[in-house]
Amino acid sequence: MAVAAPTQTLEELRDQLAAESRARKKKPPTALSSPGVPLSAYGSTYELGLAAVTSSSSSTSVCVLGLQVIELLLALSLSPAAVASPELTQLYTPAFLANLAEVMYVVNEKAGNVMLLRCKACVVGLVALEDARVDEGVSDDKVSLRILRERLLVDPWLAKRSLFIFEVLIGELPIDAFAAFAVGDGPGGTPAGVLRKLVGVMAISDELTTVAGKVAMAWIDKCLVASSGSSEFYQEPIVAGLATSARARQNLSLYLLPQLFKARPETFLPLIHSRNFLDPAAPLETLEGTLAILSAANAFGLVASDSLTATPSLHALPLPLELISNTLTHLSPTLRISSFTLLFHATAPSIPLPAAIFPLLHSFYAASMGEEDPAFAMGMRSATGKLLTRLKESSGKIERGLEKGKQTATDGPAYLSLVQAFLETFTTDLVHSLNPAKPFRIKSNALKLLDQILHTGVDRRFTLSAHGPPTPPWADRISLDILTPTTTSTLLCLLQSTYTSLRVLAISMLERFPSPLPGYDGPDGRDRVERELLVPALKMFRSGREAAASAGAEIVALVGKTMGTAGWDLGRIGGWTKVPTETGEAAFLTSLMDLLELQLEVYAVDLGRAASTTPIHGTLLTLRQLFSTLPASLTAAHRPLFLRALAIVERVWEVTKVVLAAQAPEGPMVDGVTDTEEARALMVEAGTEGDDAKPEVEGTGGPMHKILLSATWRAMKEASELVETLLRIPSEHGVEQLRTIWNLDDIKHIGDLYATWLALIRHRGAFMAIHPCYSRACSTLLKCEGWSEVQGLPVAWLDVHLDSIVSTKISITRRSAGIPYCILGILTVLLPANRAAFDSAFTQLFDIAESKSTDILDESRVHAMNTVQTAVLDGKVSHAVTPFIERGFLLAIAMFWSPNWICRNAAMMLYAALVTRTFNARRTNLDRDHTSLIQRVGIVEFFGRYPALHEVLRRELEFSSREHLDDLPASLPYPQFPRTKD
């Protein structure tokens, strides 16, 4: 096999040839000269380029260099003097040109997009060279065209290679030469048959459809230019393709029809009238084809739906309103959204909508608000955004025209009234759709659309985001009063929904309402806020239900943000104290921390009773949200609040660790019973908590132990979230404010808290909830420019965690529980800022797992493998662990031979994770189509990525077959595969 030239040699040749090519373009030579590479050296240069392209050991970059060299050689050979030169006449023999064409075709089989484009350029150059040789009389045969045509006739068109080369042939061969490529027996002869084949490619492959559409358009152009008879050959293949499948309709409407209507608008009307496309009673597939054609044509002004300033094209079709009114309420979501988009899509957003369109818009929303398909809901919101943009732009243009006297006094105000009436009716319907009795999907769609409308600025009282591009204003005559008491009360009701998405969006909208909230202004506003909002909210956040607790916390925080916290006595309002408390700026925070301390006293005395009667996760959540309402200018006077909150978090850990900090699910036992968090919950339930108590058998007991588990892990979840908030809030306003609230020892203590929790908690729900908070806390510290000691803490903590794997006795059960997440939490935020530290930590994990030292226990090796496995499956760092995949496979295979079961078990889980990461998860019953099959990693590609595995796997398989062949049964269940021995 040929050996490719060194990369440096190829680069030098490429640069010499490129310089010569540029020189010839500036001043074509009158005499044959080649200062870069002499013509006599073209043969040896071709050999180097071909060797780089065909060598199995060549990387993609080397192959591209080789193709660039060949492309430049072909380009430099096109001048008449070069074509007729004895050196090149002797070089370019039919056998040489045929070999060159074969190489270009074969190399495409393994090429990526970059190489494909280079190969196409080489094929174009090769064909141009043969054209020049024929023109100069040097040759009378085009060998490369014949070779490429023969190969295309044999191979299926399932790769871009075939389409790229066919596109080259379209420009070189007459139409009759393509008769062998035609498929089907329909009318239109060769032009229709070839187009039918290209449309078929678009119908089955999303990957090839872009290229196939471009090639199909080139073929249509060629045939229309050369057509002497019927010029409508394209109709039957396109119509048949539209009837094939939803994928075919989508691909044709995106990648062929737009090109066709843009280049040849005269094809639109014959195509739309070629079948019963405009019949409202047509079948579903026909209607979807109709919308595909109309949508593509509308982008180029071929559907006359505009008014006032519309100037229809000669090839335009009036908008078929009867058809559209039928499809807008059709059962098919695809048909509805396509029809809806067609109503308002125009060549310019400032063109006014016709009056007949507005009732159709209402019909669409009435039929679509309850649609459950997420893709449809997303498409509806996207289309609504475009509709609002057109209404805003068109009404603005009309108003500017009225001001300048360019718009008639009747049409302009009438259009503005239409827009105002539509928006008022639309928003009223949306608010009514938020009724608590409505289904979730209707409320979700209505709430998102209402938020979308408010963010356009149509109600001037709604506070728009200061981030992002400014929102253009509406026309002065367009203004809505959406922020009414009815809207406020409706959104407040949504805060009690069990659906988190509704609560989050409702509260974010209410926070942008004017202060005081509409409906709670006036002289009795504060009394109504206390009576209707605070009193129920202070009960709700002490509920055991997640939805009620979240709603209560959000309402309390909303009151603090919109009405201020000064002057409120939450202790008195909530009923947990009768003694007047502070009513200043920090009144809410102080009152809630008083309540938490009272609740923790109950927990310390009787954990079981407190868990069922006094849940604290809602109080912690409310406290966290209220810390977010503190002013931007924090002072030293706020430090005691932060310290007190941190002390409360530590007390939460003290009361919950009795249940959560079990030693291990399969660890030390007491009288034959394992020490698990469930066993501890049962122990508390039985009233036998204490150092001398013995846990009952796991699984016995009433529901109280489940309540204990839920209450303790939810409390720790909110406590860890609170700690992250306490660290983040001051850092958002600069390092100096962070220094004002926390000193270095405080921040180190916070890191120690997280490390303790993740090392001791075995409850999966708890440590899975804590680990993201730890990660965000580390991210906060890494951003502390100007405080190097704090900025370096995450790296220092990472080193401590890695050392603890070896130096500390930690249980390995539950895949090392929180230890991998403790390390991964830092690695995730460290990766963008310090890739070297990430690689160093990962290397250290492998060193621990691979170590043969007796000082390192098998438990430490298991921790290291479990951490690697967790990182391999984590999408945030998956790209960074790619260089370690091969080493991971080698580690797992080596650990299969460990005498210790715990190592073999961890190795198997690591191996499974690596297989999933390398080959992707495969759904056996679903991913059997051709596209999925060709995207799978082949054996050549796999061992090309991980060459060291070839010998290792071969050795393992040989050993297994040699040692265990005799273990097979004498009679195999499949007689067609008899057992044989060499």
Secondary structure, 3 states (H helix, E strand, C coil): CCCCCCHHHHHHHHHHHHHHHHHHHHCCCCCCCCCCCCHHHHHHHHHHHHHHHHCCCCCHHHHHHHHHHHHHHHHHCCCHHHHCCHHHHHHCCHHHHHHHHHHHHHHHHHCCHHHHHHHHHHHHHHHHHHHHHHHCCCCCCCHHHHHHHHHHHHCCCCCHHHHHHHHHHHCCCCHHHHHHHCCCCCCCHHHHHHHHHHHHHHHHCCCCHHHHHHHHHHHHHHHHHHCCCCCCCCHHHHHHHHCCCHHHHHHHHHHCHHHHHHHCHHHHHHHHCCCCCCCCCCCHHHHHHHHHHHHHHHCCCCEECCCCCCCCCCCCEECCHHHHHHHCCCCCHHHHHHHHHHHHCCCCCCCCCCCCHHHHHHHHHHHHCCCCCHHHHHHHHHHHHHHHHHHHHHHHHHHHHHHHCCCCCCHHHHHHHHHHHHHHHHHHHHHHCCCCCCCHHHHHHHHHHHHHHHCCCCCCCCCCCCCCCCCCCCCCCCCCCCCCHHHHHHHHHHCCCCCHHHHHHHHHHHCCCCCCCCCCCCCCHHHHHHHHHHHHHHHHCCCCCHHHHHHHHHHHHHHHHHHCCCCCCHHHHHCCCCCCCCCCCCHHHHHHHHHHHHHHHHHHHCHHHHHHHCCCHHHHHHHHHHHCCCCCCCCHHHHHHHHHHHHHHHHHHHHHHHHHCCCCCCCCEECCEECCHHHHHHHHHCCCCCCCCCCCCCCCCCCHHHHHHHHHHHHHHHHHHHHHHHHHHHHCCCHHHHHHHCCHHHHHHHHHHHHHHHHHCCCHHHHHHHHHHHHHHHHHHHCCCCCHHHHCHHHHHHHHHHHHHHHCCCCCCCCCCCHHHHHHHHHHHHHHHCHHHHHHHHHHHHHHHHCCCCCCCHHHHHHHHHHHHHHHHCCCCHHHHHHHHHHHHHHHHHHCCCCCHHHHHHHHHHHHHHHHHHHCCCCCCCCCCHHHHHCCCCHHHHHHHCCHHHHHHHHHHHHHHHHHHHHCCCCCCCCCCCCCCC
